[in-house]
């Protein structure tokens, strides 16, 4: 299938209930696993190229890789730039062929975030590309804490820059290695009461699975970014393979061994978000 936008993918959710997973890609093997899992579940796959991935692989290579995977896939596939830190980075992704971009101006003053997001949104609309933005600060484990999204700022933001999805901060945290970071449902309700936009929660691996499902079914959170728990599945599968196959040195055999275990883990994550 051709690549689809994030907006298109969210519209695949029956009755706009349930949610999708923004799957953090680091290479060819995990991207293949994500597509395989999405095909089993029958839901769109959102392949996300974050800053770590882009530091390792050029943006143009990632765009082509995502296009190739989408052409082979039996489900819609989104090529999504995650955490674009400047408008120029988002514009480069649009030029490269990404079907969705996230501009992260969350650390900036509100007016500057609005101005920069507006630049991205204008270019994206011309190209038929979706835009996700972020308001409020989602912190990292062991680093600066999160700052919750202010509902009145969210209302003003969406009124001025009507993006396709809004990432918010409600107690969620990046890079948690266990699902032990519940979010504040009341804070999410306060934001969704004043904006009509689909909401996104980054740091989805840290949110307890039962709460992820509750949010997917009962709120307008329609996308959870999932990275750490699937990287853990990758690392665990890789260690297990090498432990029992100490004489295998071929890269394709070693990395190919993780595709099925990561697909299994991803399938469970995706199924849990479906209505």
Protein Blocks (a to p, Z undefined) as FASTA:
>chain_A
ZZddfklmmmmpghhiajddddddfbfklmmmmmmmmmmnopacdddddfklmmmpcfkl
mmmmmmmmmmmpcbdcddddehiabfklmmmmmmnopabdcddfklpcfklmmmmmmmmm
mmmmmnopacdddedjdddehiacdddddfklmmmmmmmmccfbdcddehiaehiabdcb
ccdfklmmmmmmmpcbdcddehklmpcfklmmmmmmmmccfbdcdfklmmmmmmmmmmmm
mmmmmmbcbfklmmmmmmmmmmmmmmmmmmmmpZZ
